[in-house]
């Protein structure tokens, strides 16, 4: 269900400007935020995002993860469920869930009895959902995901292999559904950086929709797609075809819009407040904040930080 309500104060990405920092006197009033790194990322990749959020008065803790830590996932190779495509998050991802819990406990001390926000980038978003299912969510009032592949790929498509080997199917079936309520809000943000293309066929004509929402409305399923003329169909260059093959492994379609890694359609959840930003790239690695801004670039943060300040 997509609702068209009074528009947010959004501007095209080419016009984004950084906001001035919040007064330090408001810092103690803000919910602390926990940032969960995506697959292959480390804690240091989010340092600039951490500093940006602190300028808004949001105390921020980044889960401690190194790049080499991700090699721990290779333990799943000895699990028969990996080869069957029915792998479960535990125990193979217990190491990550422990890092999340350590960061949450640190943030809870900053909250002084208040609630927390959790920001999950890429795989960190669905891993946050696993954490909330396994460890509880009474202390969390917001889950905000950035370029997270929430949905498993459709089964039975030729050439499509579930890269998570069943993990996303588990999340879809076992984790609680997204909601957007006063007590708990799910906000899923997708990027429209590049439209993919098929290798052998012409890409389909992109069908853009436009809806806006009033952030104060108590709705359970709201869609916001902010399209501008900048989101013009890309000619099927090799780059578009290459990226399209990546999109296909995630959502089953190559000629769709996405952030260069995760398709837009996969980054949204039914029941959540779903938002898309034009021109936004997937990762802090390879981003320069200007010609290729990512979700955590200061000018992009300006567009979604209000969810942390409510």
Rosetta blueprint (number, residue, H / E / L):
1 X L
2 X L
3 X L
4 X L
5 X L
6 X L
7 X L
8 X L
9 X L
10 X L
11 X L
12 X L
13 X H
14 X H
15 X H
16 X L
17 X L
18 X L
19 X L
20 X L
21 X L
22 X L
23 X L
24 X H
25 X H
26 X H
27 X H
28 X H
29 X H
30 X L
31 X L
32 X E
33 X E
34 X E
35 X E
36 X E
37 X L
38 X L
39 X L
40 X L
41 X L
42 X L
43 X H
44 X H
45 X H
46 X H
47 X H
48 X H
49 X H
50 X H
51 X H
52 X H
53 X H
54 X H
55 X H
56 X L
57 X L
58 X L
59 X L
60 X E
61 X E
62 X E
63 X L
64 X L
65 X L
66 X L
67 X H
68 X H
69 X H
70 X H
71 X H
72 X H
73 X H
74 X H
75 X H
76 X H
77 X H
78 X H
79 X L
80 X H
81 X H
82 X H
83 X H
84 X H
85 X L
86 X L
87 X L
88 X L
89 X L
90 X L
91 X L
92 X L
93 X L
94 X H
95 X H
96 X H
97 X H
98 X H
99 X H
100 X H
101 X H
102 X H
103 X H
104 X H
105 X H
106 X H
107 X H
108 X H
109 X H
110 X H
111 X H
112 X L
113 X L
114 X L
115 X L
116 X E
117 X E
118 X E
119 X E
120 X E
121 X E
122 X L
123 X H
124 X H
125 X H
126 X H
127 X H
128 X H
129 X H
130 X H
131 X H
132 X H
133 X H
134 X H
135 X H
136 X L
137 X L
138 X L
139 X L
140 X E
141 X E
142 X E
143 X E
144 X E
145 X E
146 X E
147 X L
148 X L
149 X L
150 X L
151 X L
152 X L
153 X L
154 X L
155 X L
156 X L
157 X L
158 X L
159 X L
160 X L
161 X L
162 X L
163 X L
164 X L
165 X L
166 X L
167 X H
168 X H
169 X H
170 X H
171 X H
172 X H
173 X H
174 X H
175 X L
176 X L
177 X L
178 X L
179 X L
180 X E
181 X L
182 X L
183 X L
184 X L
185 X E
186 X E
187 X E
188 X E
189 X E
190 X E
191 X E
192 X E
193 X L
194 X E
195 X E
196 X L
197 X L
198 X L
199 X L
200 X L
201 X L
202 X L
203 X L
204 X L
205 X L
206 X L
207 X L
208 X L
209 X L
210 X L
211 X E
212 X L
213 X L
214 X L
215 X L
216 X L
217 X L
218 X L
219 X L
220 X L
221 X L
222 X E
223 X E
224 X E
225 X E
226 X E
227 X L
228 X L
229 X L
230 X L
231 X L
232 X L
233 X L
234 X L
235 X L
236 X L
237 X L
238 X H
239 X H
240 X H
241 X H
242 X H
243 X H
244 X H
245 X H
246 X H
247 X H
248 X H
249 X H
250 X H
251 X H
252 X L
253 X L
254 X L
255 X L
256 X L
257 X E
258 X E
259 X L
260 X L
261 X L
262 X L
263 X E
264 X H
265 X H
266 X H
267 X H
268 X L
269 X L
270 X L
271 X L
272 X L
273 X E
274 X E
275 X E
276 X E
277 X E
278 X E
279 X L
280 X L
281 X E
282 X L
283 X L
284 X L
285 X L
286 X L
287 X L
288 X L
289 X L
290 X L
291 X L
292 X L
293 X L
294 X E
295 X L
296 X L
297 X L
298 X H
299 X H
300 X H
301 X H
302 X H
303 X H
304 X H
305 X L
306 X H
307 X H
308 X H
309 X H
310 X L
